[in-house]
Amino acid sequence: MTTLDETRLVGFIEAVFSLEIDDRGWLAQLLSAFEALCGSEHHYRGFFYDASDVNHLKLWNVAAPQSTPELDATFEPLARSVDPEFVTSTFRSLPVSSARKSGMPQLAPVLAQLEQNGWGDFFHLNGLDASGIGCLLLCVCREREFSPSPAELRLFRRLAANLSTAFRCRRKLSSIPTLEASASEKPSEDVNARLAQVVSAAEEQLRAVAAAEPDDAPPIKSKRARRNSLDFMHPSSTAHLTLVHTFEENGSRYIVARESEAHAGIGALTERERQIVRHASDGFTNKQIAYDLGISDATVRVLMARAANRIGVRTRRELLAHPALRELRSQAAPENAAPPSARAG
């Protein structure tokens, strides 16, 4: 497998939360990001499914770039599956799974056909939902068995949770009128702006959750990680609202939101986040911060997003303009007042 570095992880999450493109374009973008994450030597395919009735599984929007007739024929039995036990145990239960490790007899013919064509195993990221309607991404491997490390498996589960969140978000947003709708049917500009802030805040939170923790940060307990990665309804930092639901009644569309709890102040930042923000407030660019601290640009971006979220703002500019940063600026040492390039000269 390709190294699961932070840059590729953030790229995958950005692809997952590209909510402005249509479903087919979204799936194609997801598979491209999945390939960048796991390696071009594998085969990838994705689709939407409806397993709300386990006796009648439905698949649509199937995308399989660079597929072959042999591979298409191999996966046809999955589309025709009417085994309630298989549908329940796969589509409605497993966020991440290897076909061989699952040991399901229904997959034996698929695996046998894969072996005849030079493939070994396949695993999936399942954006499952309680409704039974979700999105599934498949990676077909040359290896006989997909065997990720425990750390990689935890990360794949996070990605599956983010996939589920994004797909649910797409379904909810599809009920909101487009700009072409009549003025009497569409929400006000203020409501649309607040909704956009909620979605933007969710994107930043999920990008931070997906990336690996820095070396000096304490490990995140799995229960907390699952809660964070599943929580699309993250408070909008600027609007102080949390999107709950959208619905239509008597010809009018409504967005239900609740007031969010107040965000923590500067004391909520970790020591590493304080370092990043202090450097940024002194005029350092992300590349200069990364050079000075010996970390990657992607790590700087992730930590900056986390710091902004903890302070209760949405952008880098809002973070650096926040009054709480006065305390950090007063603590900054004089020798840190110039970027690395200036000090080196």
C-alpha positions as CSV (number, residue, x, y, z in Angstrom):
1,M,0.0,0.0,0.0
2,T,1.1,3.6,-0.6
3,T,2.2,5.4,2.5
4,L,-0.8,7.0,4.1
5,D,0.8,10.4,4.6
6,E,-1.1,13.6,5.7
7,T,-1.1,15.2,2.2
8,R,-2.9,12.3,0.6
9,L,-5.3,12.0,3.6
10,V,-6.2,15.7,3.4
11,G,-6.7,15.3,-0.3
12,F,-9.1,12.4,0.2
13,I,-11.1,14.3,2.8
14,E,-11.3,17.3,0.5
15,A,-12.6,15.0,-2.3
16,V,-15.1,13.5,0.1
17,F,-16.5,16.9,1.0
18,S,-16.7,18.4,-2.5
19,L,-20.4,18.9,-2.2
20,E,-20.8,21.2,-5.2
21,I,-20.3,18.6,-7.9
22,D,-22.8,16.0,-9.2
23,D,-22.9,12.5,-7.9
24,R,-21.0,10.9,-10.8
25,G,-18.3,13.5,-10.8
26,W,-18.1,13.1,-7.0
27,L,-17.6,9.3,-7.3
28,A,-14.9,9.7,-10.0
29,Q,-13.1,12.3,-7.8
30,L,-13.3,10.0,-4.8
31,L,-11.8,7.0,-6.7
32,S,-9.0,9.2,-7.9
33,A,-8.2,10.3,-4.4
34,F,-8.5,6.7,-3.1
35,E,-6.0,5.7,-5.8
36,A,-3.6,8.4,-4.7
37,L,-4.0,7.2,-1.1
38,C,-3.5,3.4,-1.7
39,G,-1.5,3.1,-5.0
40,S,-2.1,2.9,-8.7
41,E,-1.3,-0.8,-8.9
42,H,-4.8,-1.6,-7.6
43,H,-8.3,-1.5,-9.2
44,Y,-10.9,0.8,-7.8
45,R,-14.7,1.0,-8.2
46,G,-17.5,2.8,-6.3
47,F,-21.2,3.0,-6.2
48,F,-24.3,4.1,-4.2
49,Y,-26.5,1.4,-2.7
50,D,-29.9,1.1,-1.1
51,A,-30.0,-1.8,1.4
52,S,-32.9,-0.4,3.4
53,D,-34.8,-3.6,2.3
54,V,-32.2,-6.4,2.8
55,N,-34.2,-8.6,0.4
56,H,-33.8,-6.2,-2.5
57,L,-30.4,-4.6,-2.8
58,K,-30.1,-1.8,-5.3
59,L,-26.9,-0.4,-6.8
60,W,-26.6,2.7,-9.0
61,N,-24.0,5.3,-10.2
62,V,-21.4,2.5,-10.5
63,A,-18.0,4.0,-11.4
64,A,-15.0,1.8,-12.3
65,P,-12.3,3.7,-14.1
66,Q,-9.9,1.5,-16.2
67,S,-12.0,-1.5,-15.6
68,T,-12.0,-4.6,-17.8
69,P,-14.9,-6.9,-19.0
70,E,-13.5,-9.6,-16.8
71,L,-13.6,-7.5,-13.7
72,D,-17.1,-6.2,-14.5
73,A,-18.3,-9.8,-14.9
74,T,-16.6,-10.7,-11.6
75,F,-18.6,-8.2,-9.6
76,E,-21.9,-8.7,-11.3
77,P,-23.1,-11.3,-8.6
78,L,-22.8,-8.6,-5.9
79,A,-25.2,-6.4,-7.8
80,R,-27.7,-9.3,-8.0
81,S,-27.3,-10.4,-4.4
82,V,-30.6,-11.1,-2.7
83,D,-29.2,-12.9,0.4
84,P,-30.5,-10.9,3.4
85,E,-27.8,-12.3,5.6
86,F,-25.0,-11.1,3.2
87,V,-26.6,-7.7,2.7
88,T,-27.1,-7.2,6.4
89,S,-23.6,-8.3,7.4
90,T,-21.8,-6.4,4.6
91,F,-23.7,-3.3,3.5
92,R,-25.3,-2.6,6.8
93,S,-22.6,-3.6,9.3
94,L,-19.0,-3.3,8.1
95,P,-17.3,0.1,7.6
96,V,-14.1,-1.6,6.4
97,S,-13.6,-5.2,5.5
98,S,-11.4,-7.6,3.5
99,A,-13.3,-10.1,1.4
100,R,-11.1,-13.0,2.4
101,K,-11.1,-12.0,6.1
102,S,-14.8,-11.8,6.2
103,G,-15.1,-15.4,5.3
104,M,-18.5,-15.0,3.8
105,P,-19.5,-17.9,1.5
106,Q,-21.3,-15.6,-0.9
107,L,-17.9,-14.0,-1.8
108,A,-16.2,-17.3,-2.6
109,P,-17.2,-17.2,-6.3
110,V,-16.0,-13.6,-6.6
111,L,-12.7,-14.4,-5.1
112,A,-12.2,-17.4,-7.2
113,Q,-12.9,-15.4,-10.4
114,L,-10.5,-12.7,-9.2
115,E,-7.7,-15.3,-8.8
116,Q,-8.2,-16.5,-12.3
117,N,-7.6,-13.0,-13.5
118,G,-4.5,-12.4,-11.5
119,W,-6.0,-10.6,-8.5
120,G,-6.0,-11.6,-4.9
121,D,-8.4,-9.8,-2.5
122,F,-10.5,-6.7,-2.3
123,F,-11.5,-4.5,0.6
124,H,-14.1,-1.7,0.9
125,L,-14.7,1.6,2.6
126,N,-18.4,1.7,3.4
127,G,-20.2,5.0,4.0
128,L,-23.0,3.2,5.8
129,D,-26.0,4.9,7.3
130,A,-28.8,3.8,9.6
131,S,-31.2,4.3,6.8
132,G,-29.5,1.6,4.8
133,I,-28.7,4.0,1.9
134,G,-24.9,4.6,1.5
135,C,-21.9,4.7,-0.7
136,L,-19.2,2.1,-1.0
137,L,-15.6,2.2,-2.4
138,L,-13.8,-1.0,-3.4
139,C,-10.1,-1.5,-3.8
140,V,-9.1,-4.7,-5.6
141,C,-5.5,-5.8,-4.6
142,R,-2.9,-8.1,-6.2
143,E,-2.0,-9.4,-2.8
144,R,-3.8,-12.6,-1.7
145,E,-5.1,-10.9,1.5
146,F,-5.5,-7.3,2.4
147,S,-3.7,-7.0,5.8
148,P,-3.3,-3.5,7.0
149,S,-1.5,-2.7,10.3
150,P,-3.7,-1.8,13.3
151,A,-2.9,1.9,12.8
152,E,-3.9,1.8,9.1
153,L,-7.1,-0.1,9.9
154,R,-8.1,2.6,12.5
155,L,-7.4,5.2,9.9
156,F,-9.4,3.5,7.2
157,R,-12.3,3.3,9.6
158,R,-12.1,7.0,10.1
159,L,-12.1,7.5,6.4
160,A,-15.2,5.3,6.1
161,A,-16.9,7.4,8.8
162,N,-16.1,10.6,6.9
163,L,-17.4,9.0,3.7
164,S,-20.7,8.2,5.5
165,T,-20.9,11.7,6.8
166,A,-20.3,13.3,3.4
167,F,-22.8,11.1,1.7
168,R,-25.5,11.8,4.3
169,C,-24.6,15.5,3.9
170,R,-25.1,15.3,0.1
171,R,-28.5,13.7,0.6
172,K,-29.6,16.3,3.1
173,L,-28.4,19.2,0.9
174,S,-30.2,17.8,-2.1
175,S,-33.5,18.9,-0.6
176,I,-32.4,22.5,-0.5
177,P,-33.5,24.5,-3.5
178,T,-31.0,25.7,-6.1
179,L,-30.6,29.3,-7.2
180,E,-32.9,28.6,-10.1
181,A,-35.8,28.0,-7.8
182,S,-38.4,30.7,-7.3
183,A,-37.8,33.3,-4.6
184,S,-40.8,32.0,-2.7
185,E,-39.4,28.5,-2.5
186,K,-35.7,29.1,-1.7
187,P,-34.2,30.0,1.7
188,S,-33.1,33.5,2.4
189,E,-29.5,34.6,1.6
190,D,-28.8,34.8,5.3
191,V,-29.9,31.1,5.8
192,N,-27.8,30.0,2.9
193,A,-24.8,31.8,4.2
194,R,-25.2,30.2,7.6
195,L,-25.6,26.8,6.1
196,A,-22.4,27.4,4.0
197,Q,-20.6,28.2,7.3
198,V,-21.8,25.0,8.9
199,V,-20.5,22.9,6.0
200,S,-17.2,24.8,5.9
201,A,-16.7,24.2,9.6
202,A,-17.4,20.5,9.1
203,E,-14.9,20.3,6.3
204,E,-12.1,21.8,8.5
205,Q,-13.0,19.6,11.4
206,L,-12.9,16.4,9.3
207,R,-9.7,17.3,7.6
208,A,-8.1,17.7,11.1
209,V,-9.6,14.4,12.3
210,A,-8.4,12.4,9.3
211,A,-4.8,13.5,9.6
212,A,-2.3,11.7,11.8
213,E,-1.6,13.2,15.2
214,P,1.8,15.0,15.6
215,D,4.5,13.0,17.4
216,D,4.3,15.1,20.6
217,A,0.5,14.9,20.9
218,P,-1.2,12.4,23.2
219,P,-3.0,9.5,21.5
220,I,-6.7,9.9,20.8
221,K,-8.9,7.3,22.3
222,S,-10.8,5.3,19.7
223,K,-14.2,6.2,21.2
224,R,-13.4,9.9,21.0
225,A,-12.0,9.5,17.4
226,R,-15.1,7.8,16.2
227,R,-17.3,10.5,17.8
228,N,-15.3,13.3,16.2
229,S,-15.1,11.7,12.7
230,L,-18.8,10.9,12.7
231,D,-19.9,14.3,13.8
232,F,-20.8,16.2,10.7
233,M,-23.2,18.5,12.6
234,H,-20.2,20.4,13.9
235,P,-20.9,23.9,15.1
236,S,-20.3,26.8,12.7
237,S,-17.6,28.9,14.3
238,T,-18.9,32.2,12.9
239,A,-22.7,31.6,12.9
240,H,-22.7,29.7,16.3
241,L,-25.2,27.3,14.8
242,T,-25.4,23.6,14.4
243,L,-27.3,22.2,11.4
244,V,-29.8,19.5,12.6
245,H,-32.2,18.8,9.8
246,T,-33.9,20.2,6.6
247,F,-37.4,19.5,5.6
248,E,-40.3,20.7,3.4
249,E,-43.8,21.5,4.7
250,N,-46.8,23.2,2.9
251,G,-44.6,24.2,0.0
252,S,-41.9,25.9,2.2
253,R,-38.5,24.6,3.0
254,Y,-37.0,24.8,6.5
255,I,-33.5,24.4,8.0
256,V,-33.5,23.4,11.6
257,A,-30.4,24.5,13.6
258,R,-29.6,25.0,17.3
259,E,-27.3,27.4,19.1
260,S,-23.8,26.0,19.6
261,E,-21.9,25.9,22.9
262,A,-19.3,28.6,23.3
263,H,-15.9,27.8,22.0
264,A,-12.8,27.4,24.3
265,G,-10.3,30.2,24.4
266,I,-6.5,30.2,23.9
267,G,-6.0,27.9,26.9
268,A,-7.6,25.0,24.9
269,L,-4.7,25.0,22.4
270,T,-2.0,22.3,22.7
271,E,1.6,23.3,23.0
272,R,2.3,22.4,19.4
273,E,-0.8,24.4,18.2
274,R,0.5,27.4,20.3
275,Q,3.8,27.2,18.5
276,I,2.2,27.2,15.1
277,V,-0.1,30.1,15.9
278,R,2.6,32.1,17.5
279,H,4.8,31.7,14.4
280,A,1.9,32.6,12.1
281,S,1.1,35.7,14.2
282,D,4.7,36.8,13.7
283,G,4.3,36.7,10.0
284,F,5.6,33.3,9.2
285,T,4.2,31.5,6.1
286,N,3.2,27.8,6.4
287,K,6.4,26.8,4.6
288,Q,8.5,28.9,6.9
289,I,6.8,27.4,10.0
290,A,7.3,23.9,8.7
291,Y,11.0,24.6,8.0
292,D,11.5,26.2,11.4
293,L,9.8,23.4,13.4
294,G,10.9,20.5,11.2
295,I,7.5,19.3,10.2
296,S,5.5,19.1,6.9
297,D,3.4,21.8,5.3
298,A,0.4,19.6,5.6
299,T,0.9,19.2,9.4
300,V,1.1,23.0,9.7
301,R,-2.2,23.3,7.8
302,V,-3.9,20.7,10.0
303,L,-2.7,22.2,13.2
304,M,-3.8,25.7,12.1
305,A,-7.3,24.4,11.3
306,R,-7.5,22.7,14.7
307,A,-6.4,25.9,16.5
308,A,-8.9,28.0,14.6
309,N,-11.7,25.5,15.5
310,R,-10.7,25.5,19.2
311,I,-10.7,29.4,19.3
312,G,-14.0,29.5,17.6
313,V,-13.2,31.0,14.2
314,R,-13.2,29.6,10.7
315,T,-10.2,31.0,8.8
316,R,-6.6,31.7,9.3
317,R,-7.2,35.5,9.0
318,E,-9.9,35.3,11.6
319,L,-7.7,33.3,13.9
320,L,-4.7,35.7,13.6
321,A,-7.1,38.7,14.2
322,H,-8.6,37.1,17.3
323,P,-8.1,39.1,20.6
324,A,-7.0,35.9,22.4
325,L,-3.8,35.9,20.4
326,R,-2.6,39.0,22.2
327,E,-1.5,36.7,25.1
328,L,0.5,34.5,22.7
329,R,2.1,37.6,21.1
330,S,3.2,38.9,24.5
331,Q,4.9,35.6,25.2
332,A,6.8,35.4,22.0
333,A,10.6,35.6,22.3
334,P,12.3,38.5,20.5
335,E,14.4,36.1,18.4
336,N,11.3,34.7,16.9
337,A,10.1,38.0,15.5
338,A,11.5,37.4,12.0
339,P,10.9,34.5,9.6
340,P,13.6,31.8,9.2
341,S,14.8,33.3,5.9
342,A,15.3,36.7,7.5
343,R,17.2,35.3,10.6
344,A,19.4,33.1,8.3
345,G,20.5,36.3,6.5
